[in-house]
Amino acid sequence: MSNLKQIGLGMMMYVQDYDEVYPPRYVGWQGMPPGGDWGAPNHPQTYWYWQQLLYPYTKNLQVSICPSIGGSASSSAVLKQNYGVNYYLIHTSASLMRMASVQSASTTYAIMDAGGWSITKDQASVYQSGFYLPGMGTSEGTCSGAPADLLSDCQTGRHFLGVNMAFADGHVKWLKSSVVVAASKLSNDQNPFKPEANNS
């Protein structure tokens, strides 16, 4: 939770500096990303991921590693089994989300414990190639196809059948995985994954 508080604060500082626009999930870029090329060893110096874009604000790569999973920020594993951004809020560089477009920032999911560096509402209930919500397997989600090294995290999670969640306004709290799974199946106007939802 401490890590996500720092990340959530970094996200809000980024938003203030960039005219109330949320950062992208990644950008194609030439040159060494902030903090070094730790996030994408298969694409050296051509992609900067959201963790690297927030580095000037967090000043710490280790906050991108969930301590309940372990590992090092110098490892390629930083992009899995740590934290993922809400695909619909932290979007692409061609379609960035403005804070003014978020109907209820205090209830819109932003960054959470996740199997991959990004997560969609569908991946919050169905395992998809390394992208999943921790603990969803015990709360009406399916971990079918998950490899052995991800199965336990997908099934029961790492935080007492729940996830730590940073919201679009930067605040952080723990939510039961079952609550996030159920919310992921709501219609778009009620779904906290969707920035246009008025679910306050």
C-alpha positions as a Python dict, from the first residue, in 0.01 Angstrom:
ca = {
    (1, 'M'): (0, 0, 0),
    (2, 'S'): (291, 234, 75),
    (3, 'N'): (426, 174, -277),
    (4, 'L'): (92, 254, -436),
    (5, 'K'): (57, 568, -226),
    (6, 'Q'): (389, 689, -368),
    (7, 'I'): (289, 586, -720),
    (8, 'G'): (-55, 750, -683),
    (9, 'L'): (108, 1073, -563),
    (10, 'G'): (353, 1055, -856),
    (11, 'M'): (62, 1009, -1095),
    (12, 'M'): (-115, 1318, -958),
    (13, 'M'): (204, 1526, -982),
    (14, 'Y'): (239, 1411, -1345),
    (15, 'V'): (-124, 1511, -1410),
    (16, 'Q'): (-61, 1858, -1265),
    (17, 'D'): (251, 1906, -1478),
    (18, 'Y'): (84, 1790, -1800),
    (19, 'D'): (-229, 2007, -1802),
    (20, 'E'): (-445, 1755, -1615),
    (21, 'V'): (-374, 1469, -1856),
    (22, 'Y'): (-302, 1121, -1722),
    (23, 'P'): (16, 949, -1840),
    (24, 'P'): (7, 687, -2117),
    (25, 'R'): (68, 317, -2050),
    (26, 'Y'): (382, 341, -2264),
    (27, 'V'): (532, 554, -2535),
    (28, 'G'): (761, 467, -2822),
    (29, 'W'): (1077, 665, -2761),
    (30, 'Q'): (1442, 659, -2860),
    (31, 'G'): (1691, 705, -2580),
    (32, 'M'): (1748, 576, -2232),
    (33, 'P'): (1428, 594, -2023),
    (34, 'P'): (1428, 753, -1677),
    (35, 'G'): (1596, 524, -1426),
    (36, 'G'): (1757, 309, -1695),
    (37, 'D'): (1637, 39, -1932),
    (38, 'W'): (1496, -200, -1671),
    (39, 'G'): (1141, -237, -1794),
    (40, 'A'): (1165, -369, -2148),
    (41, 'P'): (1481, -569, -2212),
    (42, 'N'): (1338, -706, -2538),
    (43, 'H'): (1284, -352, -2668),
    (44, 'P'): (1589, -167, -2541),
    (45, 'Q'): (1547, 210, -2537),
    (46, 'T'): (1247, 206, -2772),
    (47, 'Y'): (959, 196, -2519),
    (48, 'W'): (912, 384, -2197),
    (49, 'Y'): (649, 228, -1972),
    (50, 'W'): (426, 414, -1724),
    (51, 'Q'): (657, 324, -1432),
    (52, 'Q'): (944, 498, -1610),
    (53, 'L'): (729, 797, -1702),
    (54, 'L'): (645, 844, -1333),
    (55, 'Y'): (1008, 798, -1222),
    (56, 'P'): (1083, 1175, -1217),
    (57, 'Y'): (811, 1200, -947),
    (58, 'T'): (869, 880, -748),
    (59, 'K'): (1253, 896, -779),
    (60, 'N'): (1253, 529, -693),
    (61, 'L'): (1225, 222, -915),
    (62, 'Q'): (1177, -10, -617),
    (63, 'V'): (824, 126, -561),
    (64, 'S'): (733, -57, -883),
    (65, 'I'): (801, -391, -711),
    (66, 'C'): (530, -534, -486),
    (67, 'P'): (714, -652, -170),
    (68, 'S'): (474, -945, -139),
    (69, 'I'): (608, -1076, -471),
    (70, 'G'): (973, -979, -428),
    (71, 'G'): (1232, -919, -695),
    (72, 'S'): (1441, -630, -812),
    (73, 'A'): (1370, -324, -1024),
    (74, 'S'): (1665, -425, -1239),
    (75, 'S'): (1478, -739, -1343),
    (76, 'S'): (1254, -778, -1648),
    (77, 'A'): (998, -926, -1404),
    (78, 'V'): (897, -571, -1304),
    (79, 'L'): (636, -580, -1581),
    (80, 'K'): (457, -881, -1432),
    (81, 'Q'): (317, -972, -1091),
    (82, 'N'): (356, -622, -952),
    (83, 'Y'): (128, -332, -1046),
    (84, 'G'): (-91, -266, -1345),
    (85, 'V'): (-267, 45, -1469),
    (86, 'N'): (-631, 61, -1567),
    (87, 'Y'): (-623, 26, -1946),
    (88, 'Y'): (-918, 264, -1989),
    (89, 'L'): (-773, 546, -1778),
    (90, 'I'): (-399, 521, -1841),
    (91, 'H'): (-441, 481, -2214),
    (92, 'T'): (-220, 527, -2519),
    (93, 'S'): (-17, 829, -2623),
    (94, 'A'): (-257, 875, -2915),
    (95, 'S'): (-564, 884, -2689),
    (96, 'L'): (-476, 1032, -2351),
    (97, 'M'): (-736, 1076, -2077),
    (98, 'R'): (-801, 1421, -1934),
    (99, 'M'): (-891, 1453, -1569),
    (100, 'A'): (-1199, 1656, -1666),
    (101, 'S'): (-1326, 1354, -1862),
    (102, 'V'): (-1329, 1134, -1551),
    (103, 'Q'): (-1678, 1149, -1403),
    (104, 'S'): (-1584, 1027, -1054),
    (105, 'A'): (-1209, 1032, -987),
    (106, 'S'): (-1252, 909, -629),
    (107, 'T'): (-1417, 584, -747),
    (108, 'T'): (-1237, 522, -1079),
    (109, 'Y'): (-966, 258, -1064),
    (110, 'A'): (-620, 380, -1168),
    (111, 'I'): (-334, 152, -1055),
    (112, 'M'): (-360, -179, -870),
    (113, 'D'): (-194, -506, -779),
    (114, 'A'): (-197, -697, -1106),
    (115, 'G'): (-45, -979, -1302),
    (116, 'G'): (79, -749, -1579),
    (117, 'W'): (168, -383, -1631),
    (118, 'S'): (-183, -305, -1758),
    (119, 'I'): (-527, -452, -1692),
    (120, 'T'): (-864, -435, -1866),
    (121, 'K'): (-1204, -497, -1708),
    (122, 'D'): (-1212, -839, -1880),
    (123, 'Q'): (-871, -937, -1744),
    (124, 'A'): (-1004, -867, -1393),
    (125, 'S'): (-1211, -1185, -1417),
    (126, 'V'): (-1048, -1398, -1690),
    (127, 'Y'): (-676, -1482, -1703),
    (128, 'Q'): (-527, -1365, -2035),
    (129, 'S'): (-161, -1442, -2117),
    (130, 'G'): (-11, -1316, -1791),
    (131, 'F'): (-263, -1037, -1735),
    (132, 'Y'): (-498, -1093, -1440),
    (133, 'L'): (-627, -959, -1108),
    (134, 'P'): (-465, -1127, -805),
    (135, 'G'): (-717, -1332, -608),
    (136, 'M'): (-978, -1345, -883),
    (137, 'G'): (-975, -1725, -890),
    (138, 'T'): (-1154, -1745, -555),
    (139, 'S'): (-1409, -1482, -648),
    (140, 'E'): (-1592, -1590, -964),
    (141, 'G'): (-1295, -1535, -1191),
    (142, 'T'): (-1109, -1799, -1386),
    (143, 'C'): (-735, -1867, -1382),
    (144, 'S'): (-757, -2135, -1649),
    (145, 'G'): (-435, -2141, -1850),
    (146, 'A'): (-223, -1963, -1590),
    (147, 'P'): (128, -2113, -1563),
    (148, 'A'): (249, -2259, -1233),
    (149, 'D'): (447, -1947, -1135),
    (150, 'L'): (138, -1724, -1164),
    (151, 'L'): (-136, -1964, -1053),
    (152, 'S'): (-123, -1901, -677),
    (153, 'D'): (-127, -1522, -722),
    (154, 'C'): (-414, -1548, -970),
    (155, 'Q'): (-614, -1785, -749),
    (156, 'T'): (-578, -1640, -401),
    (157, 'G'): (-374, -1321, -448),
    (158, 'R'): (-105, -1178, -225),
    (159, 'H'): (-299, -955, 16),
    (160, 'F'): (-558, -1162, 203),
    (161, 'L'): (-785, -1221, -100),
    (162, 'G'): (-771, -853, -190),
    (163, 'V'): (-577, -593, -386),
    (164, 'N'): (-434, -253, -304),
    (165, 'M'): (-591, 6, -533),
    (166, 'A'): (-490, 360, -625),
    (167, 'F'): (-783, 561, -759),
    (168, 'A'): (-786, 834, -1023),
    (169, 'D'): (-769, 1106, -757),
    (170, 'G'): (-453, 947, -609),
    (171, 'H'): (-596, 800, -287),
    (172, 'V'): (-530, 433, -207),
    (173, 'K'): (-725, 164, -28),
    (174, 'W'): (-750, -214, -4),
    (175, 'L'): (-1040, -383, -183),
    (176, 'K'): (-1151, -745, -177),
    (177, 'S'): (-1071, -910, -509),
    (178, 'S'): (-1433, -1028, -524),
    (179, 'V'): (-1549, -662, -516),
    (180, 'V'): (-1320, -569, -809),
    (181, 'V'): (-1423, -879, -1006),
    (182, 'A'): (-1793, -801, -955),
    (183, 'A'): (-1738, -435, -1047),
    (184, 'S'): (-1553, -535, -1365),
    (185, 'K'): (-1873, -700, -1492),
    (186, 'L'): (-2096, -394, -1444),
    (187, 'S'): (-2226, -190, -1737),
    (188, 'N'): (-2001, 91, -1861),
    (189, 'D'): (-2197, 364, -1684),
    (190, 'Q'): (-2140, 193, -1348),
    (191, 'N'): (-1806, 22, -1403),
    (192, 'P'): (-1516, 174, -1201),
    (193, 'F'): (-1272, 65, -1473),
    (194, 'K'): (-1448, 309, -1707),
    (195, 'P'): (-1361, 680, -1656),
    (196, 'E'): (-1700, 783, -1798),
    (197, 'A'): (-1886, 594, -1524),
    (198, 'N'): (-2073, 808, -1275),
    (199, 'N'): (-2041, 562, -987),
    (200, 'S'): (-1981, 807, -703),
}
